[in-house]
Amino acid sequence: MPVVIGALALSACAPDRTPSDPLLVGDQLVAPSPAVSPPSSSPDGTVLPLDGPARALALDTATRTLAVAVDAKEIRLFSVDSPQTPPRVVPVPDKVTSLSPAGDGALFAAIPSANTLVRLDVRTGGTETSTVEGAPSGATVVNGQTVVSLRNRNAVAVLDGGKVTREITGFFAPTAVLRGAENDALVLDSNRTALIEVNVAEGRVASALRAGDGATNAVTDRFGRALVVDTRGGELLAFSPSPFLMKQRFPVPGTPYGIAYDAKRDLAWITLTERNEVVGFHVAGGEPVEKHRFRTVRQPDSVAVDPDSGKVYVASADREGIQVVQP
């Protein structure tokens, strides 16, 4: 059964000490990290050069554009259909730590160091900047409202017209937020390694479930499930939306970290940072089934997939570029 959480009770717990909480894995609130990858050896596919480490990756299907955030305080936009063409460059206030879909050919870029959320119009390259105090770490859209996870405020902000209209408390370190069922958002709390349902319309935390031993990244699939990477535990977890339950947990050795989902083929692509590999699992059945496995560039911390072609894009956080693989 999901653990029902009182938002006010949780928000009273200081994030710098170990509170009493049924979802905590151990005595320390420490978010997991990707493994330090070994040197890469003959990555499969082709590799596009990139003069720096890639920090975030996203593919916008409406514009067929691959967005890559780099340390140079910019986002580079590559054409999926012509990846060798020099990318468009969009400057941003500081380093982007996550990119996520904003709908209608747009992406959200979270910039925690600048307390900034950028909405990037991929077609034009134009940006809209919102100040969101508390180190925004991710964003999504629920019923026309922008929902932003705030790592340093242990909260989730709801924006309307680029302005914060509400904060929902009850978290320890919200690192990502996904669109859930109906009025819900799903918040991944990495320090607590929990997946938390938030009723955005009512402005309250609904329920929560433990997500392995060290969850880091998550996506939703076409069935409305949340697919969560347990980096510390070496597993892929699947959570159903109604009822909110963990339905699957599947071993994925090799320190899994990045995840992307191909809705046309029901493939979850997961990077293995300990091995410099990316694995494609078919996830439509009773348990995941491995369909593909490729060698990658070093430090494959992020991955994206083009559902039209099935091509997989893996970005190196160690300056080895962007890898393109056709399964």
C-alpha positions, 0 to 999 in steps of 0.5 A: 500500500502507498504510504500516506504523507502529511505534507505539513509534518514532513516540511517541518523536518530539517533537510540537514539531519536524518528525520524519522520517515518510513521511506528512508533507506538508511541513516543518511540523506545522500543522493546516488551518483552515476559510476565513474566510467572506465575508458570507452572502447569502440562505441557502436554507431556514429559519434558527433563531436562536442567540445565539452561535457553534456549535462542534459539531453532531450529530443523534441519530436514535434520539431525533430530536434535534439537539445543538448545542454553543455557547460558553456552556459548554452543549449545546442539544438541539432536537427535529428534529420541532419545531425552533422549540420552545425547546431543552433546555439541558445545562450542561457544564464548558467549551467542547465542540469535538466531538459524536459518536454514543455509541449507544443515544440518547447522544452524546459531547462532547469538552472538551479544555480541561477534559480531559473527555469527557462522555457525554450521555443525549439522552433524559433530558439526564443526563451522565456525565463522565470525566476523560481527560488529554491534551485529548480531541478525539473519541470512538467505541465499538469492541466496547463500549469507548470510544476517545478521541483525545488531541490533546496526548498524541499518543495514543488512550485506551481507556476501560472504565466511564469509566476509562482502561485503556490508551493507544495511542501513535503519533500527532502530533495525533489530532483525531478517531476513527471506528469501523472494521472489527471491532476497529479504530478509524480515527484522523484525525491532522490535523497529519500529514494521515493516516488511521490504523488502530488495532487496539483489542483488541491495543492497537496501531497497524496501518497508515496512509495519507496523507489528502490535503494537509490533512484535517480531518473524516471520517465512515464510510458504510454500506459501511464506508468512511471519507469524509475532507474534505481542506480544504487540498487541496480534495478528498473522499477515500474509504478502503476498510476491507479492504483499507485503501486510498484508493479515491477522491479527488474535487475539491471546490473552496471550502475544504471543511470540515464533513461529514455522511452520509445512509445512506438516500440515500448522500449526503455533505454537505460545507460549503464555508467559502470560499463559504458553501455546502453540497453533497450528493454521491451517493457509492455509485458509482465516483466522487462525483456532485453532486446538491444545492447550497445557499447557507448561513449565514456560516461553515458549519463544521459540518453534520448530516443527518436520514436519515429526512427528508433535511433538512440542518442547517448551523450557523454559527460566526459567530452566524448560527444553524442553517440547515435545508434540505429538498433 
